[in-house]
């Protein structure tokens, strides 16, 4: 649990969660463009998130697509979002 919370504490990873929550799923190149990060940084974040189950990946041809893995992470984030808005 601590490892997941630590991963969620990074602003770029939070942005990835937001993007995947909105889009449902996205290829790596789309996430890179929307984050404004190089491929290496984007892939590094996604790899860490995949290891703990926050995201899942699927290869489609030459592209890797990502989607949220454990939707319970959204419940945690929604609690924090509600607290921020309070």
C-alpha positions as CSV (number, residue, x, y, z in Angstrom):
1,X,0.0,0.0,0.0
2,X,2.8,2.4,0.8
3,X,4.4,1.7,-2.5
4,X,1.2,2.6,-4.4
5,X,0.8,5.8,-2.4
6,X,4.4,6.8,-3.0
7,X,3.9,6.3,-6.7
8,X,0.7,8.4,-6.6
9,X,2.5,11.2,-4.9
10,X,4.4,12.1,-8.1
11,X,2.7,14.9,-10.2
12,X,3.4,13.3,-13.6
13,X,2.0,10.0,-12.4
14,X,-1.1,11.7,-11.2
15,X,-1.5,13.4,-14.6
16,X,-1.2,9.9,-16.2
17,X,-4.0,8.7,-14.0
18,X,-6.1,11.7,-14.9
19,X,-5.5,11.2,-18.6
20,X,-6.3,7.5,-18.5
21,X,-9.4,8.2,-16.4
22,X,-10.6,10.6,-19.0
23,X,-9.7,8.7,-22.2
24,X,-10.1,5.1,-21.0
25,X,-6.9,4.1,-22.7
26,X,-4.2,5.7,-24.7
27,X,-1.1,4.7,-26.6
28,X,2.3,5.7,-25.2
29,X,2.9,8.4,-27.9
30,X,-0.4,10.1,-27.0
31,X,0.5,10.1,-23.3
32,X,4.0,11.5,-24.1
33,X,2.5,14.4,-26.2
34,X,-0.1,15.3,-23.5
35,X,2.5,15.1,-20.7
36,X,5.1,17.0,-22.6
37,X,7.7,14.4,-21.5
38,X,10.3,12.4,-23.5
39,X,9.6,8.8,-24.3
40,X,12.1,7.5,-21.7
41,X,10.5,9.5,-18.8
42,X,7.0,8.5,-19.8
43,X,7.9,4.8,-20.2
44,X,9.7,4.9,-16.8
45,X,6.6,6.2,-15.0
46,X,4.3,3.7,-16.8
47,X,6.6,0.8,-15.9
48,X,6.6,1.7,-12.2
49,X,2.9,2.1,-12.3
50,X,2.4,-1.2,-14.1
51,X,4.5,-3.1,-11.6
52,X,2.1,-2.2,-8.8
53,X,-1.0,-2.7,-10.9
54,X,-2.1,0.9,-11.3
55,X,-2.0,0.6,-15.0
56,X,-2.2,-2.3,-17.5
57,X,-0.7,-2.4,-21.0
58,X,-1.5,-4.1,-24.2
59,X,0.6,-4.3,-27.3
60,X,-1.3,-3.5,-30.5
61,X,1.0,-3.9,-33.5
62,X,4.0,-1.6,-32.8
63,X,2.2,0.5,-30.2
64,X,1.6,-0.2,-26.5
65,X,-1.7,1.0,-25.1
66,X,-2.3,1.8,-21.4
67,X,-5.4,1.8,-19.3
68,X,-6.1,2.0,-15.6
69,X,-5.4,-1.3,-13.9
70,X,-6.9,-1.0,-10.4
71,X,-9.8,1.4,-10.4
72,X,-9.7,1.5,-6.6
73,X,-6.8,4.0,-7.0
74,X,-9.5,6.4,-8.3
75,X,-11.3,6.1,-5.1
76,X,-8.2,7.2,-3.2
77,X,-7.6,10.1,-5.6
78,X,-11.3,11.2,-5.5
79,X,-11.1,11.4,-1.7
80,X,-8.0,13.6,-2.0
81,X,-9.7,15.7,-4.7
82,X,-12.8,16.2,-2.5
83,X,-10.6,17.2,0.4
84,X,-8.7,19.7,-1.8
85,X,-12.0,21.3,-2.9
86,X,-13.4,21.5,0.7
